């Protein structure tokens, strides 16, 4: 049954969205609770869950309660771990400083030895040069290029181990959680409750959804590759600290070569370097434990398997605590059997560092909450004059509340790209379905859109089948990002939510844009090489990138999109928009810096 928009509901929504009032119901929807900080110590995570159940905002679920208890136990262990990691990072910084100091001292000793022992003047110079030339010709056939530098590097590292000692061992990290289960079972809600509870306990913490994480990995890989190319182009120049040393030119060149080789060894594999940048920007004085919350781990192609394996394994090995969600158990992630050895090592690493916890409920709690909501005024169907009129009236009403001035705007997207927004009004934007899903755009575009607009209108949404599967995949990715950033969504569609996805065709789905990993032209080979070789190499590329998704994976994606569309209409979800969306969070930050900014925003609203 279709319902018309009720005036009281719209007024409440507008008041909620465009004023500074805090929600009385924790400021969040039931499945993605993020409790706001307060001056008093908040209740524990398990008590928060039980309180939501008592208030009727959640239905009690024994699986959810068990996970909440596990997460609260982990939270308790993190407090001591944070202190231990702070001490460890101080020791590590001192060790690195002393090791670099000793390494340069050893280099200076070797350089002085070369300066004094190899007399590159007079008769001895000519004699030694002749002998060296003859010896080199005799032995060069049996020496692999680069072996000399490698042996020199290893010998120097062994000396450093004896002088400074080996790297301090990191304290034993608490085991994280890998939470898996059906669509709508509460995995993301519980992970978000945990993530917000870590504020003030753990300094370094990040939350990523799969799409955003893959894009960041690709961007960091590209930036590191560009830096390597930049450094390579300036290899002929010798570092200033070497140039100022009182040695002959040849000795300085030897020193420069040794330094260059050390850098090449350290940068031989890109993924560890990406991992070190992935979690946090390690600022001066900010030392301690690290938490990574990863929503919806997937292995949709070879790049995802190789990148996740390399980066997550590196983070876990260096003490990061992982809390992740997925629709599948770890061993079932790789349905297509891609890169089996790398994938198996990834699963083993997860088993070492995480508890695997199943939320076994068959109930989609998003639907359960939606059934108790009476005013659903955000999804209009079918595409007839009545629904179109209601959709247009909603657009006029909301934009009028914001001043009514409709303008066009261009917003930046990753890798220097841009997205045109033809209808824009103070954080509200409007698009046609074909503009967002009918052209080669992807997760990067949708993330930029979701971060810039708290309210999005999408018109002319068709009934989707496998015949337009590229559009369907893009629409699913779009819904994922609007949901992940807690946007308010208004839809004008050809059919109801339940009937929106009618795909019945079986078999693999090939969609080149479904998970878009854009790169600039000169760096595009990085991702392609991963797909071909299972690692990051330097040469070779296939002619196309194919994302392989089985029919079962498609069903997961369809069910998730339907479940999220249903939840995004509920009052409890809408209550969280004002507190959780990045647009308003930026306004809060601006107001804290400049109090007049908040007043100006209220006046314009």
C-alpha positions in Angstrom: 0.0 0.0 0.0 1.4 3.4 -1.0 1.2 6.2 1.5 1.2 9.9 0.8 3.6 12.1 2.7 2.3 13.2 6.0 2.9 16.9 6.9 4.0 16.1 10.5 6.5 13.5 9.3 8.1 15.8 6.8 8.2 18.7 9.3 9.8 16.4 11.8 12.3 15.3 9.3 13.2 18.8 8.1 13.5 19.9 11.7 15.8 17.0 12.5 17.9 17.5 9.4 18.3 21.2 9.3 18.6 22.3 12.9 21.1 21.7 15.6 18.8 19.7 17.9 20.2 16.4 19.1 18.1 13.2 18.7 16.5 11.9 21.9 17.1 8.3 20.7 20.8 8.1 20.8 21.1 10.1 17.6 21.2 7.0 15.4 19.2 4.3 13.7 18.8 0.9 15.3 21.2 -1.0 13.1 24.0 1.5 12.9 24.2 3.0 16.4 26.9 5.5 17.1 26.6 7.0 20.5 27.6 10.6 21.0 30.3 11.4 23.5 29.1 13.0 26.8 30.7 14.3 29.9 29.5 11.3 31.9 31.0 7.8 31.3 28.6 6.0 28.9 27.3 2.5 29.7 29.2 -0.5 28.4 28.7 -1.8 24.9 26.6 -4.8 26.1 24.4 -2.5 28.3 23.9 -0.2 25.3 22.6 -3.1 23.3 20.3 -4.2 26.1 19.1 -0.7 26.6 18.1 -0.5 22.9 16.2 -3.7 23.3 14.4 -2.4 26.4 13.4 0.8 24.6 11.9 -1.3 21.8 14.4 0.0 19.2 15.8 -3.4 18.7 14.4 -6.9 19.0 16.4 -9.1 21.3 18.6 -11.6 19.4 20.8 -14.1 21.3 23.4 -14.1 18.5 23.6 -10.3 18.6 23.9 -10.3 22.4 26.7 -12.8 22.2 28.7 -10.7 19.7 28.0 -7.5 21.8 29.5 -9.4 24.8 32.5 -10.5 22.8 33.1 -6.9 21.6 32.8 -5.5 25.1 35.4 -8.0 26.4 37.7 -7.0 23.5 37.2 -3.3 24.5 38.3 -4.1 28.0 41.5 -5.7 26.8 42.3 -2.7 24.6 42.8 -0.3 27.5 45.9 -2.1 28.7 47.0 -2.9 25.2 47.0 0.8 24.3 49.3 1.5 27.2 51.6 -1.4 26.2 51.7 -0.2 22.6 52.6 3.4 23.7 55.6 2.0 25.6 56.5 -0.2 22.6 56.4 2.7 20.1 58.7 4.8 22.3 61.2 1.8 22.4 60.8 1.3 18.6 61.5 5.0 17.8 64.6 4.9 19.9 65.7 1.7 18.3 65.2 3.1 14.8 67.1 6.2 15.7 70.1 4.4 17.2 70.1 1.9 14.3 70.2 4.6 11.7 73.0 6.4 13.6 75.0 3.2 13.8 74.4 2.4 10.1 75.8 5.7 9.0 78.8 5.2 11.3 79.5 1.8 9.7 79.2 3.4 6.3 81.6 6.1 7.3 84.1 3.5 8.5 83.8 1.6 5.2 84.2 4.8 3.2 87.3 5.8 5.2 88.7 2.3 4.6 88.2 2.7 0.9 89.7 6.1 1.0 92.9 5.0 2.8 93.3 1.4 1.6 92.6 1.9 -2.1 95.3 4.4 -3.2 93.9 5.9 -6.4 97.0 7.9 -7.1 100.5 7.4 -8.5 101.9 3.9 -9.4 100.0 1.9 -6.9 96.7 3.2 -8.3 97.6 2.0 -11.8 98.9 -1.3 -10.5 95.8 -2.0 -8.3 93.5 -0.9 -11.2 95.2 -3.4 -13.5 94.9 -6.2 -11.0 91.3 -5.4 -10.2 90.5 -5.3 -13.9 92.1 -8.8 -14.5 90.4 -10.3 -11.4 87.0 -8.8 -12.4 87.2 -10.3 -15.9 88.1 -13.7 -14.4 85.3 -13.8 -11.9 82.5 -11.7 -13.4 81.1 -14.6 -15.3 80.3 -16.5 -12.1 78.9 -13.5 -10.2 75.2 -12.6 -10.4 74.7 -8.8 -10.9 73.8 -7.2 -7.6 75.0 -10.0 -5.4 77.9 -7.9 -4.1 75.6 -5.1 -2.9 73.2 -7.7 -1.4 76.0 -9.4 0.5 77.3 -6.0 1.7 73.8 -5.0 2.8 73.3 -8.3 4.7 76.7 -8.1 6.4 75.9 -4.5 7.5 72.5 -5.5 8.8 74.1 -8.4 10.9 76.6 -5.9 12.4 73.8 -3.6 13.3 71.9 -6.5 15.0 74.9 -7.2 17.2 75.5 -3.5 17.9 72.0 -2.2 18.4 70.0 -5.4 18.9 67.1 -6.7 16.9 63.8 -4.7 16.6 61.8 -4.6 19.8 59.0 -7.1 19.9 55.5 -5.7 19.9 53.2 -6.7 22.8 50.8 -9.5 22.1 47.7 -8.1 20.6 44.2 -9.1 21.7 42.4 -11.3 19.2 40.0 -9.3 17.0 36.6 -10.5 15.7 35.4 -11.6 12.3 31.6 -11.3 12.3 29.7 -13.0 9.6 26.1 -13.8 8.8 23.0 -13.0 6.7 21.9 -9.6 5.3 20.3 -7.4 8.0 21.4 -9.5 10.9 23.1 -6.6 12.7 26.8 -7.1 11.9 27.5 -3.5 10.9 25.4 -2.2 13.8 27.5 -4.1 16.3 30.8 -3.2 14.6 29.9 0.5 14.6 28.9 0.4 18.3 32.4 -1.1 19.0 34.2 1.5 16.8 32.6 4.4 18.6 33.2 2.9 22.0 37.0 2.9 21.2 37.0 6.7 21.0 39.2 8.0 23.8 40.7 4.5 24.4 42.6 3.9 21.1 44.4 6.7 19.3 44.7 5.1 15.9 41.4 3.8 14.6 39.8 3.6 11.2 36.6 2.3 9.8 36.4 1.3 6.1 33.8 -0.2 3.9 35.1 -2.6 1.2 34.7 -0.1 -1.7 36.4 2.7 0.1 39.2 0.5 1.3 40.0 -0.8 -2.2 40.0 2.7 -3.6 42.4 3.9 -0.9 44.7 0.9 -1.5 44.8 1.7 -5.2 45.4 5.4 -4.6 48.2 4.7 -2.1 49.8 2.2 -4.5 49.6 4.7 -7.3 51.2 7.5 -5.1 54.0 5.2 -4.0 54.7 4.2 -7.6 54.8 7.8 -8.6 57.3 8.6 -5.8 59.4 5.7 -6.9 59.5 7.0 -10.5 60.3 10.4 -9.2 63.2 9.1 -7.1 64.4 7.0 -10.0 64.6 10.0 -12.2 66.8 11.8 -9.7 69.1 8.8 -9.0 72.0 10.5 -10.7 72.2 13.2 -8.0 74.0 12.4 -4.8 72.4 13.2 -1.4 73.6 16.4 0.1 74.8 14.7 3.3 77.1 12.5 1.1 78.3 15.4 -1.1 79.6 17.3 2.0 81.8 14.4 3.2 85.6 14.7 2.9 86.0 11.8 0.5 87.0 11.3 -3.1 84.3 11.4 -5.8 84.5 7.6 -6.2 84.0 7.0 -2.5 81.0 9.3 -2.5 79.6 7.5 -5.5 80.0 4.2 -3.7 78.1 5.6 -0.7 75.3 6.9 -2.9 75.0 3.4 -4.5 74.8 1.7 -1.1 72.1 4.1 0.0 70.2 3.6 -3.2 70.4 -0.2 -2.8 69.0 0.0 0.7 66.0 2.0 -0.5 65.4 -0.5 -3.4 65.4 -3.3 -0.9 62.9 -1.5 1.3 60.6 -0.6 -1.6 60.8 -3.8 -3.5 57.2 -4.8 -2.5 54.6 -2.0 -2.6 52.0 -3.7 -0.4 53.9 -3.4 2.9 54.5 0.2 2.2 50.8 0.7 1.5 49.9 -1.1 4.7 52.1 1.3 6.7 50.1 4.2 5.3 46.7 2.5 5.2 45.6 2.7 8.8 46.6 6.1 10.1 48.7 9.1 9.5 51.3 8.6 12.2 51.7 12.1 13.5 54.4 13.2 15.9 53.6 12.1 19.5 50.6 10.0 18.4 51.7 6.5 19.4 49.7 3.6 20.7 47.5 0.7 19.5 45.7 0.5 16.2 42.1 -0.6 15.4 40.8 -1.4 11.9 37.1 -1.9 11.5 36.4 -3.4 8.0 32.8 -3.6 6.8 31.8 -6.3 4.3 35.1 -8.0 3.4 34.8 -9.5 -0.1 37.1 -11.1 -2.6 35.5 -10.2 -5.9 38.7 -10.5 -8.0 42.4 -11.2 -7.9 43.3 -7.7 -6.9 41.0 -7.8 -3.8 42.6 -11.2 -2.7 46.2 -10.0 -3.2 45.7 -6.6 -1.7 43.7 -7.7 1.3 46.1 -10.6 2.0 49.2 -8.4 1.8 47.9 -5.4 3.7 45.7 -7.0 6.3 48.4 -9.6 7.0 51.0 -6.8 7.5 48.7 -4.8 9.8 47.9 -7.9 11.9 51.6 -8.8 12.1 52.4 -5.3 13.4 49.8 -5.4 16.2 46.7 -3.9 14.6 43.4 -5.3 16.0 40.9 -6.2 13.4 37.1 -6.2 13.7 35.5 -7.2 10.4 32.1 -8.1 9.0 31.2 -10.2 6.0 28.3 -12.2 4.6 30.6 -15.3 4.4 32.9 -17.3 6.7 36.5 -16.6 5.8 37.0 -20.0 4.1 34.0 -19.4 1.9 35.1 -15.9 0.6 36.9 -17.2 -2.4 34.1 -19.0 -4.3 35.9 -18.8 -7.6 39.2 -20.3 -6.4 41.4 -17.4 -7.5 45.0 -17.2 -6.2 44.4 -20.2 -3.8 47.8 -20.1 -2.1 47.6 -16.4 -1.4 44.0 -16.7 -0.2 44.8 -19.7 2.1 47.6 -17.7 3.7 45.2 -14.8 4.3 42.7 -17.2 6.0 45.5 -18.6 8.2 46.5 -15.1 9.2 42.9 -14.3 10.1 42.6 -17.5 12.2 45.7 -16.5 14.1 44.5 -13.1 15.0 40.7 -13.2 15.1 37.8 -15.1 16.6 35.2 -16.1 13.9 31.7 -15.4 15.2 28.5 -16.3 13.3 25.4 -14.2 13.7 23.1 -17.1 12.8 19.8 -15.3 12.8 17.7 -15.7 9.6 15.7 -12.5 10.4 16.4 -9.3 8.4 16.0 -6.8 11.2 15.9 -3.9 8.8 12.6 -5.3 7.5 11.4 -5.9 11.1 11.9 -2.3 12.0 10.4 -1.0 8.8 7.2 -3.0 9.4 6.6 -0.9 12.5 7.1 2.4 10.6 3.9 4.0 9.4 5.1 7.0 7.5 7.2 5.9 4.5 7.5 9.0 2.3 10.9 8.6 0.7 10.2 5.9 -1.9 7.6 6.8 -4.6 6.2 4.4 -7.2 5.1 3.7 -9.9 6.2 6.2 -12.5 2.8 7.7 -12.9 1.6 11.3 -12.6 0.6 10.9 -8.9 4.0 9.6 -7.8 5.9 12.1 -9.9 3.8 14.9 -8.4 4.6 13.8 -4.8 8.3 13.4 -5.6 8.4 16.9 -7.1 6.5 18.4 -4.2 9.0 16.8 -1.8 11.9 18.3 -3.7 10.4 21.7 -3.7 9.5 21.5 0.0 13.0 20.5 1.1 14.9 22.8 -1.1 12.6 25.7 -0.1 13.6 25.0 3.5 17.2 25.6 2.5 16.7 28.8 0.6 15.3 27.4 -2.7 18.3 28.4 -4.8 19.1 25.5 -7.2 22.5 25.7 -8.8 24.9 23.4 -10.6 28.2 22.3 -9.1 31.3 20.2 -9.8 32.6 18.0 -7.0 36.1 16.5 -6.9 36.5 12.7 -7.2 39.6 10.6 -6.5 42.5 10.6 -9.0 41.8 14.2 -10.2 38.4 13.3 -11.7 35.2 15.3 -11.2 31.4 14.7 -11.0 28.9 17.2 -12.4 25.9 17.9 -10.2 23.3 19.8 -12.3 20.8 20.4 -9.4 22.3 21.3 -6.1 21.0 23.2 -3.0 23.0 23.4 0.3 23.8 19.7 0.8 20.8 18.4 -1.3 21.3 17.1 -4.8 19.1 15.6 -7.5 20.0 13.1 -10.3 18.3 10.9 -12.9 19.0 7.2 -12.6 20.7 7.0 -16.0 23.1 9.8 -15.1 24.4 7.9 -12.0 24.1 4.3 -13.2 24.0 4.4 -17.0 27.5 5.6 -17.6 30.9 4.3 -16.5 31.1 5.6 -13.0 31.8 3.7 -9.8 32.5 3.6 -6.1 34.8 6.6 -6.2 32.1 8.8 -7.7 29.5 7.5 -5.3 31.7 8.1 -2.3 32.4 11.7 -3.4 28.6 12.2 -3.9 27.7 10.7 -0.5 30.3 12.7 1.4 29.1 16.0 -0.1 25.3 15.6 0.0 23.3 14.6 3.1 20.1 14.3 1.0 19.9 12.8 -2.5 16.9 12.6 -4.9 17.1 9.9 -7.7 14.3 9.8 -10.3 13.3 7.4 -13.1 14.6 4.2 -11.4 13.6 1.3 -13.6 12.8 -2.3 -12.6 16.2 -4.0 -12.9 17.0 -7.4 -14.3 20.2 -9.1 -15.5 19.6 -7.6 -18.9 20.7 -4.3 -17.5 23.1 -5.8 -14.9 25.8 -3.2 -15.3 23.3 -0.5 -14.3 22.0 -2.8 -11.5 25.5 -3.3 -10.1 26.2 0.4 -10.1 22.9 1.1 -8.4 23.8 -1.5 -5.7 27.2 0.2 -5.2 25.5 3.6 -5.0 23.0 2.4 -2.4 25.9 0.9 -0.4 27.8 4.2 -0.3 24.7 6.4 0.5 23.9 4.0 3.3 27.5 3.8 4.6 27.6 7.6 4.8 24.1 7.8 6.3 22.5 9.9 3.6 18.8 10.6 3.3 17.5 9.2 0.1 14.3 9.9 -2.0 13.5 7.6 -4.9 11.1 7.8 -7.8 10.9 4.2 -9.2 9.0 2.0 -11.6 8.1 -0.6 -9.0 8.1 -1.3 -5.2 11.4 -2.0 -3.4 10.5 -5.7 -3.1 10.1 -6.0 -6.9 13.0 -3.7 -7.9 15.5 -6.5 -8.6 14.0 -9.1 -10.8 17.2 -10.8 -12.1 16.7 -14.6 -12.6 19.5 -15.3 -15.1 22.1 -17.7 -13.7 25.9 -17.7 -14.2 28.8 -15.4 -13.7 28.4 -11.6 -14.0 31.0 -9.6 -15.8 31.0 -5.9 -15.0 34.0 -3.8 -15.7 32.8 -0.8 -13.6 31.1 -2.6 -10.7 34.1 -2.0 -8.4 35.9 0.9 -10.0 39.6 1.2 -9.3 40.5 4.3 -11.3 44.1 5.3 -11.9 45.8 8.0 -13.9 47.0 6.6 -17.2 50.7 6.3 -16.3 50.0 4.4 -13.1 47.2 2.1 -14.4 49.5 -0.8 -14.9 49.8 -1.4 -11.1 46.3 -2.9 -10.7 46.5 -4.8 -14.0 49.8 -6.4 -12.9 48.3 -7.6 -9.7 45.5 -9.3 -11.6 47.9 -11.1 -13.9 50.7 -12.1 -11.6 49.2 -12.2 -8.1 51.6 -9.5 -7.0 52.9 -6.1 -7.8 55.3 -6.3 -10.7 56.8 -4.0 -13.2 55.9 -5.3 -16.6 52.9 -6.9 -18.4 49.2 -6.2 -18.5 46.0 -7.9 -19.8 43.7 -6.1 -22.2 40.8 -5.9 -19.7 39.9 -6.1 -16.1 37.1 -8.5 -15.3 35.4 -8.6 -11.9 34.0 -12.1 -11.4 30.9 -12.4 -9.3 28.9 -15.6 -9.0 25.1 -15.7 -9.2 25.1 -16.3 -5.5 27.2 -13.2 -4.9 24.7 -11.3 -6.9 21.8 -12.5 -4.7 23.7 -11.3 -1.6 24.1 -7.9 -3.2 20.5 -7.7 -4.3 19.2 -8.7 -0.9 21.5 -6.2 0.8 20.4 -3.4 -1.4 16.7 -4.1 -0.8 17.3 -4.4 2.9 19.1 -1.1 3.1 16.6 0.7 0.9 13.9 -0.5 3.4 15.9 0.7 6.4 16.7 4.1 4.9 13.0 4.9 5.0 12.5 4.3 8.7 12.3 7.2 11.2 15.1 5.7 13.3 17.5 5.7 10.4 16.5 9.3 9.5 17.1 10.4 13.1 20.8 9.6 12.6 21.3 11.6 9.4 21.8 14.9 11.3 24.4 13.5 13.7 26.2 11.0 11.4 26.5 12.4 8.0 29.9 14.0 7.1 28.2 17.2 5.8 26.9 18.0 9.3 30.0 16.8 11.0 32.0 19.3 9.0 29.6 22.0 10.0 30.0 21.0 13.7 33.8 21.2 13.3 33.5 24.6 11.6 31.3 25.9 14.3 33.7 24.7 17.0 36.5 26.8 15.3 34.2 29.7 14.3 31.0 30.0 16.3 29.5 32.4 13.7 29.7 29.7 11.0 27.0 27.7 12.8 24.8 30.8 13.1 25.2 31.6 9.4 24.3 28.0 8.5 21.1 28.1 10.7 20.1 31.4 9.1 20.5 30.0 5.6 18.4 27.0 6.6 
